[in-house]
Amino acid sequence: MSDAEANSNEEEYFESYADLEVHKLMLADSVRNEAYRTAICDNPDIFNGKTVLDVGTGTGFLAILCAKAGATKVYAVEASDMAELATINVHENEVVDKVQVVQSRVEDVELPEKVDIIISEWMGFYLLHESMLDSVIFARDKFLKPEGLMYPYKCILYSAPSYSPDLFEFWGNISGVQMNTIGQLYRTKYTGKPEIMELDPNNILSKPVEVYQFNTKDVQLNDLNNISKNVYSECIKNGHVNGISLWFDVFFHASNKSDIILSTAPVSSPSQLTHWKQTVIVLPTEKAVVKTENVHYKLFISKNESNPRHYNIELSFLDSDESNTMESETVVDKKKEEFKKHHNADSDYDEYNSSSDD
């Protein structure tokens, strides 16, 4: 990728965060907001008297919370023009003596001191989309004290086979008329990219399997370039599989109590749903499964060479007879039905960009 292309991608990315609709989407996510508020404001002994760096402050939401929790200095870095509104919000919340908004890419910032805490809401769809974590890692390596804390500090990506009835059942009976062939053509539209959708927890057909876990205090950029996982799942009920789903949890330190967890797992109540929802890799065909049946597949998630803010997702089904080698790098059985699905770098779900603080 040329320097001109890279610069263009960066400009488009930051311009998207100057759109108030993007920030409204995130600020309307009460599950997300409360997780961060609880992690910050219910743990004032962690933030009191500390220096904080907020990477991608957006409207300044997290920076203001940190100041209210007792931080003496918060550097709120924002590359987009939203920095101007963040400054207004800082004044409106009367924390101008504590919060300094800096309009810049964090990679270009110079701070007068090291910080005690780095906080950011960098997570994208399936955790990694948009690669904002790269900027957080840069900030960590340059600005965080050796004993400093990262918020969030632990991240886990999960996967499970799933069923999404809403996409295809419609075509089976339209006022008594069957249109299954058209339904199959419609399905091909969805096998061109991952879909962001709300899954009913009753349509998750196995226990979730951990695809990848890392700690933001020590993860390196190279660790995020290519992620490969053989997923060995066992169905916990009879049903149909027409997708492979992904979601994530992130964890925050808390004082003398259990971690605060922000989960994007499927939920039964709309009030528990986050704006990330779940990412579903839609399969070209549907398969009936029974309880205890194995669904084995390999996920390969890699950074897109033409746009490093995007990832490619490749899915291949594995031979179910290889369940006794769960910890090994099993070779895909080419004689079995195989489905490979790549995320299109120009996917239209970028309209729903999900990282940057808010």
N, C-alpha and C positions, 0 to 999 in steps of 0.2 A: 504494500500500500504506500502511495506517495505521501509526502509531507502535506501537499495541498489537500488530498483526500482526507487525511487524518484531521487537519484543521477544520475542514468542512463538517466532518462528523461531530467534532467537539462543539463547534458553533451551533449546529442544529440541536445538540443535546442540551446545552445551556439555555438556548432560546426557548425550548419547550418549557423550562421552569420559570419563565417570566409570565406564563399564562396562569391567571388566577384560578381558572377551572381545575387545573392540575392540583393546585394547593387545596382547593375546596374539597376535592375528592379525598385527599389524605386527611384533612382536618375533620371531615365528617366521619372518619373511622374511629369510633369511640373506643373500640378494643385496643387499637394501636395507641391512641392518646393516653388511655388510662394505664396501660402497661408502662409507658415512659414516665407518666406523672407519678405513679406509685414507686417506680425504681428511683426517681430523683427526690420527690418531695417527702416520701415516707422514710427516707434514709438521710436526713440532714447531717448526721454525724460523718457521713462519707463526703459530702459536698461542702460542709461548713469550712470556710477559710481556705478553700482550694482554688487553684487556677484551672480553668476548663477551656478546651478547644472544641467548638462545635463545627464539624465539617459538613458543609452544605446546609446552612442554617435555614434556608428558605424564608419563611415569614418570621423567623426568630423564635418560634414556639419553644424549642428545647432550650435555647440559650436563656430565655426569660425564666423558664422553670428552674434552671440551675441557679440563676441569681436569686430567685425567691427561696431556694433551699439553702442559701448561705454562702455560695461561692463568692469570693472576693473579686475575681476577675474572670470574665468569659470573653474569649475571642470567637466571634460568630462570623465564620467565613462563608461567603456566598458569591459564586461566579456570575450569576445572572443579575439582571436589573431588579430582581425581587429584593436585592439588598437595600434599595431605597425604602421600600415598604417595611422591611425588617427594622430599619432605623426608626421609622415612625412608631412601630409597635413597641420598641424599646422605650421610647419616650412616653408613650401612652400608659405603659405599665410601670413607669417611674423606677426603672432600673438602669438609667443612662449612666449612673456613676459606676456601674459594675460591668455592663455589656458594651463591648466595642465591636461594631459591625465592620467587616472588612470585605469590600467587593473585589474579589480576585479568585482565581483558581488557587486551591491550597498549595499546589505545586510551585506557585510563584510568590507565596507569602513569606515574609520574614517577621518573626516574632521576637520581642526583646527578652524572652525567657522560655524555659521549658515548662510544660504543663503537667498537672497532677492527674488529669482525667481527659480523655478524648471521648466525646459522645457524637453519635451520628445515627440518622435513620437512613442507611444506605441500601437496604435490602430491596431487591427487585423481584419480579415474578420468578418462581422456582429458586428464590434466594439470590441468584447470581446475575440475572439479567440486568444490563446496563453497566456492570463492572464498576460501580461507584466505590466498591470496596478497595479497588486499586488506589484511589486517592486517600482513603482512610489509612491504608498501610503506609503510604508515603508519609502522611502526617505523623503517624506513630513513630516511624523510624527517625524522623527529623525533630519532632517536638516533645515526645512523651518521656518523662523521667523514667529511669530504670524500674522504680517501684510503682509506677503509675498504673491506672486502671483504664480499661476499655469498656465502653457501654454501647452495644451489648458485648459480652466477652466470649460467649459460646454460641455456636450455630450448628443446627442439625438439619439436613435435607432428607426427607422421607419419600418412599414410593410404595405403591400398592396397585394391583389390578382393580379396575372399577367398571361401573356400568353407568352410562348416561342416557337414560331413556328419551329425554326431550329432543335429542338431535334427530332421531330416525323413526320413532314410533308414529309420528304424525302421518307419514306417507302410507302406512299400512291400511288405513281406513279413513277416507275423506268423504263423509256422508254416504258410506256404502260403496265407494269406489276405491279399488286398490291401485296404488301407484308406486309399488316397491322398486321398479326399475329406475324411476326418477329418483326415488329415495337413495338408491345405490350411487347414482351420479352425484347427488347432493352430498353424500358421504365423502366423495373424493375431494370436495372443496375443503373439508376439514382435515384431510390427511396431508395437506400441504404445509401445515404449521401447527405448533402447539396452540391449544385453545385455553383461554382463561374463563373458567366457569365455576359455578357453585355446585358442589357435589353433596348429595344426601349421604350422611354417614352410613345409612343402611345399604347404600350401593357400593361401599368399599368391601371387597370380597376376601381380603386377607388382613392379617395384622400388618401394620406398616413396617417396612424394612428400612433401616438406616442406610442411606446411599453414601453420605459423606458428612463428617463432623470435623469442625476445626475450632480453634481458639484464636480470637482476633488479636491476642497479645503476641502470638508467635507465628501465625500463618504467614507464608511468603508468597510473593506474586507467582512464582513458578508452580506452587502447589495448586493454583487455580486455573492453570492453562488447560489441563486435561484431567478429567475426573472419570474414572472407569469403575463400574461396579456390576458384578454378577448378582442379580437379585433372585433369591430362592424363596418363593412364597407358597404357602399352603392355604387353599380356600377354606374359609370358616363357615361357609354356607353354600347351598345350591344357588345358581344364578347364571348370568351371562356376562362375559367380559367383552367390552368394546373399546376399552381405553386403558392406558397406564397413567396413573395420576402421580403428581408431585406436590409436596407442600413442605413447609419448614417451621421450625421453632427457633427462637433466639432467647438467650438467657442473660439476666442482669444480676450483678452483685446486690446483696441486701445485707443489712447489719444484723448479725446474730440470728438469722432466720433463713428459711429456704429461699432459693433464687426466685426472682420475679421472671415469669415466662410469658413471652408473647408468642402465641401459637396461631398458625394459619391452617390448622387441620380442618377437615369437614366438620360442620356443626349442625345441630338440629334446629337451633333458634337463629332467626335473622339478626337478632341483637348481638350474637356472638361472632358474626361473620366479619372478616376483615376485607379491605379493598383489594388485597392480593388474591382472595378467593383460592382456587386451586388451579394448577396447570395440568391439562390433560392431553396426552398424546393419543389422538384418535386412531383406532385401528381400521384397516380397510375392510375387515370382515368381523362378524360377531361370533363368539364361540360360547356354547353352553358348557358350564362346569358344575361339578358336584362337590359337596363338602369333602375335605381332605385331599382333593385333587391338587396337583402341583402346577403352578404357573411360574416358569423360570425364564428370565430374560436378562439381557445385558444392556446397561445404559452407558453410553459414552458421551460426555458433555465436554465440549472443547470450545475455546475462544475462536470467534470468527476472524479469519485473517484480514478480510476486507474492512471489517468494523469491529475493533476489539471490545466495544461496549456491548456487543451481542455474542451469544453463544450458539453453537450448533448442538443439537440433541440427536443422537443416533440410538435407535432401539433395535435390537436383534433378539429373536426368541432362541432359547437354548433347548437342547435335548433334555427332557424331563428326567431321563434315566441317569443324568449326571449329578443327582442330588447328593450323592455321597462325597462329592468333591466341592462342597460349598465354599471352602476357604481358598480354593485354587483359582487360577485364571483359566477357566474352561474355554476351550475353543468352540466357536459357533459351529453347529452341525449344519453344513451347507445343504444337506439333503432334506432338511426339515423346512417347513414353511418359514420364511424369513421376511420380516418387515423392517425396513430401514427408513427412518423418518428424520429429515434434517430441518432444523429451524431456518426459515428464510430470513436473511439479514434485513430485508425490507418489510418484515411482517407488520401488518397494520395494527397489531396490538400495542405498538409503540405509542399509539394515541393515549394509552392509559399508563404512561410512565409512572412508576410507583416509588422511586427512591427520591432522595433529597428530603430533608427533614419534614417539610410541609409547604 
